[in-house]
Amino acid sequence: MCWKKLDQQNEELLITTIMLFVEGTVLGPKNILGLYFHSNYIPIGNCREKIRAWEEQGAKIVYITSRKTKKQVGEIRDLLKKYDFPVMRIYNREKNQKYKDIIEAVMPDVLIEDDCRSIGGQWQMCITQVKPELKTKIKSIVVKEFNGIDHLPDSLIGLLK
């Protein structure tokens, strides 16, 4: 779902939307005792620099969080700002909404999320319940929970391959 915009010379540029799951993928606890204290999470590895690099190459960066209330989502937004993440939009589930509903509405080009190992695994992941015909249009990248994204390509083109 790369979309196009015109640059100053009226040349077409492809814009790629990357959606990252926040908790467990880019933010995590300082130690195992902090697992359920989301407001104390810190960046995992060098994820901030990686995400910034993708943004500088033209990617539109959006996030999805497990947090549901306005206050909880605000805490996640504050953490992302505190640690200097590029913050465009944070999606969260509303009443009766499932992750798949958000993914299907946003249709990111790339979805990066962790394997949800601590909460039950694959059935908890965003991509799992997405309609098959839509799932094929999203590059799904699953990383180990709390291990970060440092191993992913710095290059946006490399990420899309």
C-alpha positions in Angstrom: 0.0 0.0 0.0 2.8 2.4 -0.7 1.3 5.7 -1.6 2.8 8.4 -3.7 3.4 12.1 -3.2 5.2 14.7 -5.3 8.5 16.2 -4.1 9.5 19.7 -4.9 10.6 18.8 -8.4 7.2 17.1 -9.0 8.8 13.7 -9.0 6.8 10.8 -7.6 8.1 9.4 -4.3 6.7 6.2 -2.8 5.8 6.5 0.8 5.9 3.3 2.9 3.9 3.0 6.1 5.6 1.0 8.8 3.5 0.0 11.8 5.4 -1.1 15.0 3.9 -2.7 18.0 5.2 -0.7 21.0 5.3 -3.0 24.0 7.7 -5.9 23.6 8.9 -4.8 20.2 10.4 -1.3 20.7 9.9 -0.7 24.4 10.4 -3.2 27.2 11.0 -3.4 30.9 14.4 -2.7 32.5 14.2 -6.2 34.0 11.6 -9.0 34.4 10.2 -7.4 37.5 9.0 -4.5 35.5 7.0 -6.5 32.9 3.6 -5.2 33.9 4.7 -1.6 34.6 4.4 -0.2 31.1 4.9 3.4 32.1 8.5 2.5 33.1 9.5 0.8 29.8 12.6 1.8 28.0 13.8 1.5 24.4 15.0 -1.9 23.4 18.5 -1.8 21.9 19.0 0.8 19.2 15.4 0.7 17.9 15.0 4.4 18.1 17.9 5.0 15.7 16.7 2.3 13.3 13.2 3.8 13.2 14.6 7.3 12.6 16.7 5.9 9.7 13.6 4.5 8.1 11.7 7.7 8.6 14.6 9.7 7.1 14.4 7.4 4.0 10.8 8.4 3.6 8.8 5.9 5.7 5.7 7.0 7.6 6.0 5.6 11.1 2.9 4.6 13.1 2.6 2.6 16.3 0.1 0.2 17.8 -0.2 -0.3 21.5 -1.8 -2.8 23.8 -2.9 -0.1 26.1 -6.6 0.9 25.9 -7.5 3.8 28.1 -6.7 7.4 27.2 -4.4 7.7 30.2 -2.5 4.5 29.3 -2.1 5.5 25.6 -0.9 8.9 26.8 1.7 7.3 29.0 3.0 5.3 25.9 3.0 8.5 23.8 4.9 10.3 26.6 7.5 7.5 26.7 8.0 7.5 22.9 8.4 11.3 23.1 10.7 11.1 26.1 13.0 8.7 24.3 12.9 10.8 21.1 11.0 8.3 18.9 9.4 9.7 15.7 5.8 9.8 16.8 3.1 10.4 14.1 0.2 8.3 15.3 -0.4 5.7 17.9 -3.3 3.3 17.4 -5.1 1.5 20.2 -8.1 -0.7 20.5 -11.4 0.8 21.5 -14.4 -1.2 22.9 -14.9 -4.5 21.2 -12.1 -3.8 18.8 -9.4 -6.4 18.0 -5.9 -5.8 16.7 -7.0 -7.2 13.3 -9.6 -4.4 13.0 -6.9 -1.8 13.3 -4.5 -3.5 11.0 -7.2 -4.0 8.4 -8.3 -0.3 8.6 -4.7 1.1 8.5 -3.3 -1.5 6.1 0.4 -0.7 6.7 2.9 -1.8 4.2 5.0 -3.3 6.9 3.9 -4.6 10.3 6.7 -5.2 12.9 5.6 -7.0 16.1 7.0 -9.4 18.6 6.0 -13.0 19.0 3.9 -12.4 22.2 5.7 -15.2 23.9 4.9 -14.0 27.4 1.2 -13.7 26.8 0.4 -16.9 24.8 2.2 -16.6 21.5 1.0 -16.4 17.9 -2.7 -16.2 18.6 -2.1 -12.9 20.4 -0.3 -11.3 17.5 -1.9 -8.5 15.4 -1.4 -10.2 12.1 -2.8 -13.6 13.1 -6.5 -12.9 12.5 -6.2 -10.4 9.6 -8.2 -11.6 6.6 -6.0 -13.8 4.3 -6.7 -11.6 1.3 -5.5 -8.5 3.2 -2.6 -10.3 5.0 -0.9 -10.9 1.7 -0.6 -7.1 1.1 1.2 -6.6 4.4 4.8 -7.5 5.0 4.7 -9.1 8.5 7.9 -9.1 10.4 7.9 -11.0 13.7 10.7 -10.5 16.2 11.4 -12.2 19.5 9.7 -10.5 22.4 11.9 -8.0 24.1 14.8 -8.7 21.8 14.2 -5.6 19.6 14.6 -4.8 16.0 18.4 -4.0 15.8 18.9 -7.0 13.5 16.5 -5.7 10.8 17.9 -3.9 7.8 18.8 -0.2 8.2 17.7 0.3 4.6 14.0 0.8 3.9 14.5 -1.0 0.6 16.1 -3.9 2.5 13.3 -4.0 4.9 10.7 -4.2 2.1 12.5 -7.1 0.4 
